[in-house]
């Protein structure tokens, strides 16, 4: 065609069905790169089961079909949904429970990623993503029926459990799992090629293999869960003996699996777990395990971490040994197990209860056990100091600060009297627990002239930004959202607006209000009043929300 080039006569108008959410979502998942096939298939399963029944026939471009209200209603429906763990039993009904907040967040994240693709399409199909306005359930307190708690087993309880296993191979597996803290997918992929310096004084198991799903219902041996999952673990003589009993080093067949099923295939967790439950029951009958504990095989990994921490090993060491990608995961899971944590907590409670008793200690009283002891002080760049009674917590703060800010913080041991001289709150300011921090979202500042015209604003000011903020840092807040609209000091006639808080959706709404306030007041800037000295004052006028 003249002026258009060669045109396929079969091609007509764009197919509108491609904007139907079902088709758009499946195409998005199919084209997504950098993911494993098992994850791709899991996304399709979740779409078909939980998202398509509500949004499948909707138009991805429609602000009526996809709005903050429709997404919120869908999340509310998920909160009321009943699910069961694993496959349905052949007889009887499964144990139904509410969907966990973590699962809801995962499903919401999948929906949000698809809508976000429509926002960023070329040309854009939508102006914004309504999922960003959703208030999701908290994951720090599951609350779902049948939720599982981590069981930390003592070394004696682990020994009692292992002794009550019927098969020697199961005993060896449990010994190695507890002795190394390896994941199930890692320990069942263990082979002679993973052994390093075997027979030396420092034997090591290199975790470089793990079972992975292939996306078609099968499994293959691939790399561990993450980059930090690929690690080297020093092992004890007990672990060496267990591995040697399984065959130890074998140069002729270095990829031979130490643990397999009956036919030499991958050892399924469900196969082992049935035998594990019988061992748990026998251990309880012999009073080798408390009746209130219901451990899983994965709890051997947790118990491995617990015994390391109880012996004074820091969280960074535990993180690297377990292969956690983030030290925050290690801290959230095991931080409460740090040595003396309970002693310190009981001391604080005792002092609190004694404040109002006649003759009891006052609020500023110093606990006896810390008089004349050392305060472990973290000195941050800029000179700010945080003091801890516990050295592990001081090290954890320094490590987290360096990891997040790429700046080193040093730790100094101070005598208690030195800390008291330098801090007005004295020893009350020394911490027994980790300081609080929040994930802070911020927008702005937006800058306006006296005529309401928006001035040059920093790049990305209108896009939400997030960062972790410690309680002593500027901007720290636990509020969902704060905002301000204020005049810039004279002689400038500009007005600026910003919002920040811990809830991204609330911060977005607060930012809209802040900008509206700034536009309403910008024409009243004090510097515009000819009767006033434009250079006087110099302070910003804060407009409360």
ChimeraX attribute file (.defattr): number of C-alpha atoms within 10 A of each C-alpha:
attribute: neighborCount
match mode: 1-to-1
recipient: residues
	/A:1	6
	/A:2	5
	/A:3	5
	/A:4	6
	/A:5	7
	/A:6	8
	/A:7	8
	/A:8	7
	/A:9	6
	/A:10	6
	/A:11	8
	/A:12	7
	/A:13	6
	/A:14	7
	/A:15	8
	/A:16	8
	/A:17	12
	/A:18	14
	/A:19	18
	/A:20	17
	/A:21	22
	/A:22	21
	/A:23	15
	/A:24	19
	/A:25	27
	/A:26	17
	/A:27	13
	/A:28	14
	/A:29	19
	/A:30	13
	/A:31	10
	/A:32	11
	/A:33	9
	/A:34	6
	/A:35	9
	/A:36	13
	/A:37	14
	/A:38	17
	/A:39	14
	/A:40	17
	/A:41	17
	/A:42	12
	/A:43	19
	/A:44	17
	/A:45	12
	/A:46	14
	/A:47	21
	/A:48	15
	/A:49	11
	/A:50	17
	/A:51	21
	/A:52	16
	/A:53	11
	/A:54	16
	/A:55	20
	/A:56	18
	/A:57	15
	/A:58	16
	/A:59	20
	/A:60	25
	/A:61	18
	/A:62	13
	/A:63	15
	/A:64	12
	/A:65	17
	/A:66	19
	/A:67	17
	/A:68	18
	/A:69	15
	/A:70	18
	/A:71	22
	/A:72	18
	/A:73	14
	/A:74	16
	/A:75	20
	/A:76	14
	/A:77	12
	/A:78	21
	/A:79	18
	/A:80	11
	/A:81	14
	/A:82	14
	/A:83	14
	/A:84	14
	/A:85	10
	/A:86	8
	/A:87	7
	/A:88	11
	/A:89	9
	/A:90	7
	/A:91	6
	/A:92	7
	/A:93	9
	/A:94	14
	/A:95	14
	/A:96	13
	/A:97	16
	/A:98	18
	/A:99	20
	/A:100	23
	/A:101	20
	/A:102	15
	/A:103	13
	/A:104	20
	/A:105	16
	/A:106	13
	/A:107	18
	/A:108	21
	/A:109	14
	/A:110	18
	/A:111	18
	/A:112	17
	/A:113	16
	/A:114	19
	/A:115	24
	/A:116	20
	/A:117	17
	/A:118	23
	/A:119	18
	/A:120	14
	/A:121	11
	/A:122	8
	/A:123	8
	/A:124	13
	/A:125	17
	/A:126	19
	/A:127	12
	/A:128	15
	/A:129	21
	/A:130	20
	/A:131	23
	/A:132	18
	/A:133	19
	/A:134	20
	/A:135	14
	/A:136	17
	/A:137	16
	/A:138	13
	/A:139	13
	/A:140	9
	/A:141	9
	/A:142	16
	/A:143	13
	/A:144	14
	/A:145	13
	/A:146	14
	/A:147	11
	/A:148	11
	/A:149	10
	/A:150	14
	/A:151	16
	/A:152	20
	/A:153	22
	/A:154	15
	/A:155	14
	/A:156	11
	/A:157	18
	/A:158	21
	/A:159	17
	/A:160	20
	/A:161	24
	/A:162	22
	/A:163	16
	/A:164	19
	/A:165	21
	/A:166	13
	/A:167	11
	/A:168	13
	/A:169	16
	/A:170	16
	/A:171	19
	/A:172	22
	/A:173	22
	/A:174	24
	/A:175	21
	/A:176	22
	/A:177	23
	/A:178	23
	/A:179	22
	/A:180	22
	/A:181	24
	/A:182	24
	/A:183	22
	/A:184	18
	/A:185	19
	/A:186	22
	/A:187	22
	/A:188	22
	/A:189	27
	/A:190	24
	/A:191	25
	/A:192	23
	/A:193	19
	/A:194	18
	/A:195	22
	/A:196	17
	/A:197	10
	/A:198	17
	/A:199	13
	/A:200	8
	/A:201	9
	/A:202	12
	/A:203	19
	/A:204	20
	/A:205	22
	/A:206	17
	/A:207	23
	/A:208	19
	/A:209	23
	/A:210	22
	/A:211	21
	/A:212	19
	/A:213	15
	/A:214	16
	/A:215	14
	/A:216	9
	/A:217	8
	/A:218	10
	/A:219	14
	/A:220	13
	/A:221	16
	/A:222	15
	/A:223	16
	/A:224	21
	/A:225	19
	/A:226	10
	/A:227	11
	/A:228	15
	/A:229	23
	/A:230	18
	/A:231	16
	/A:232	19
	/A:233	21
	/A:234	14
	/A:235	16
	/A:236	15
	/A:237	12
	/A:238	13
	/A:239	21
	/A:240	20
	/A:241	15
	/A:242	18
	/A:243	21
	/A:244	14
	/A:245	13
	/A:246	18
	/A:247	13
	/A:248	19
	/A:249	18
	/A:250	13
	/A:251	10
	/A:252	8
	/A:253	11
	/A:254	14
	/A:255	14
	/A:256	16
	/A:257	19
	/A:258	21
	/A:259	21
	/A:260	15
	/A:261	12
	/A:262	9
	/A:263	7
	/A:264	10
	/A:265	10
	/A:266	18
	/A:267	19
	/A:268	14
	/A:269	14
	/A:270	9
	/A:271	11
	/A:272	14
	/A:273	13
	/A:274	10
	/A:275	15
	/A:276	23
	/A:277	17
	/A:278	14
	/A:279	19
	/A:280	24
	/A:281	17
	/A:282	17
	/A:283	23
	/A:284	18
	/A:285	12
	/A:286	11
	/A:287	12
	/A:288	19
	/A:289	23
	/A:290	14
	/A:291	12
	/A:292	8
	/A:293	14
	/A:294	16
	/A:295	18
	/A:296	15
	/A:297	17
	/A:298	17
	/A:299	20
	/A:300	26
	/A:301	22
	/A:302	20
	/A:303	22
	/A:304	24
	/A:305	27
	/A:306	23
	/A:307	16
	/A:308	16
	/A:309	21
	/A:310	13
	/A:311	10
	/A:312	12
	/A:313	16
	/A:314	19
	/A:315	24
	/A:316	20
	/A:317	15
	/A:318	21
	/A:319	21
	/A:320	19
	/A:321	20
	/A:322	24
	/A:323	25
	/A:324	18
	/A:325	15
	/A:326	14
	/A:327	20
	/A:328	16
	/A:329	12
	/A:330	20
	/A:331	19
	/A:332	10
	/A:333	14
	/A:334	18
	/A:335	21
	/A:336	14
	/A:337	17
	/A:338	23
	/A:339	19
	/A:340	14
	/A:341	14
	/A:342	12
	/A:343	10
	/A:344	18
	/A:345	12
	/A:346	12
	/A:347	14
	/A:348	14
	/A:349	10
	/A:350	13
	/A:351	18
	/A:352	14
	/A:353	11
	/A:354	15
	/A:355	15
	/A:356	12
	/A:357	9
	/A:358	7
	/A:359	8
	/A:360	13
	/A:361	17
	/A:362	13
	/A:363	12
	/A:364	12
	/A:365	13
	/A:366	14
	/A:367	15
	/A:368	9
	/A:369	9
	/A:370	12
	/A:371	12
	/A:372	10
	/A:373	14
	/A:374	20
	/A:375	25
	/A:376	25
	/A:377	25
	/A:378	24
	/A:379	18
	/A:380	18
	/A:381	12
	/A:382	6
	/A:383	9
	/A:384	11
	/A:385	16
	/A:386	21
	/A:387	25
	/A:388	24
	/A:389	21
	/A:390	22
	/A:391	20
	/A:392	20
	/A:393	25
	/A:394	24
	/A:395	21
	/A:396	20
	/A:397	19
	/A:398	21
	/A:399	20
	/A:400	17
	/A:401	17
	/A:402	15
	/A:403	13
	/A:404	10
	/A:405	9
	/A:406	10
	/A:407	13
	/A:408	15
	/A:409	19
	/A:410	16
	/A:411	19
	/A:412	15
	/A:413	15
	/A:414	15
	/A:415	15
	/A:416	20
	/A:417	15
	/A:418	12
	/A:419	21
	/A:420	16
	/A:421	11
	/A:422	9
	/A:423	13
	/A:424	10
	/A:425	12
	/A:426	17
	/A:427	23
	/A:428	15
	/A:429	14
	/A:430	20
	/A:431	18
	/A:432	19
	/A:433	17
	/A:434	15
	/A:435	13
	/A:436	11
	/A:437	15
	/A:438	16
	/A:439	16
	/A:440	25
	/A:441	24
	/A:442	26
	/A:443	24
	/A:444	23
	/A:445	20
	/A:446	22
	/A:447	25
	/A:448	23
	/A:449	19
	/A:450	20
	/A:451	12
	/A:452	16
	/A:453	12
	/A:454	15
	/A:455	13
	/A:456	10
	/A:457	14
	/A:458	11
	/A:459	8
	/A:460	10
	/A:461	14
	/A:462	16
	/A:463	12
	/A:464	18
	/A:465	14
	/A:466	16
	/A:467	11
	/A:468	14
	/A:469	17
	/A:470	17
	/A:471	14
	/A:472	13
	/A:473	11
	/A:474	8
	/A:475	14
	/A:476	19
	/A:477	19
	/A:478	16
	/A:479	13
	/A:480	16
	/A:481	22
	/A:482	21
	/A:483	24
	/A:484	22
	/A:485	30
	/A:486	23
	/A:487	27
	/A:488	20
	/A:489	20
	/A:490	19
	/A:491	14
	/A:492	17
	/A:493	20
	/A:494	24
	/A:495	30
	/A:496	25
	/A:497	26
	/A:498	26
	/A:499	26
	/A:500	28
	/A:501	26
	/A:502	21
	/A:503	21
	/A:504	24
	/A:505	20
	/A:506	21
	/A:507	26
	/A:508	24
	/A:509	14
	/A:510	23
	/A:511	28
	/A:512	15
	/A:513	19
	/A:514	27
	/A:515	23
	/A:516	13
	/A:517	20
	/A:518	26
	/A:519	23
	/A:520	12
	/A:521	16
	/A:522	24
	/A:523	17
	/A:524	15
	/A:525	20
	/A:526	23
	/A:527	22
	/A:528	17
	/A:529	10
	/A:530	8
	/A:531	8
	/A:532	10
	/A:533	13
	/A:534	17
	/A:535	12
	/A:536	12
	/A:537	10
	/A:538	14
	/A:539	11
	/A:540	14
	/A:541	15
	/A:542	13
	/A:543	15
	/A:544	11
	/A:545	11
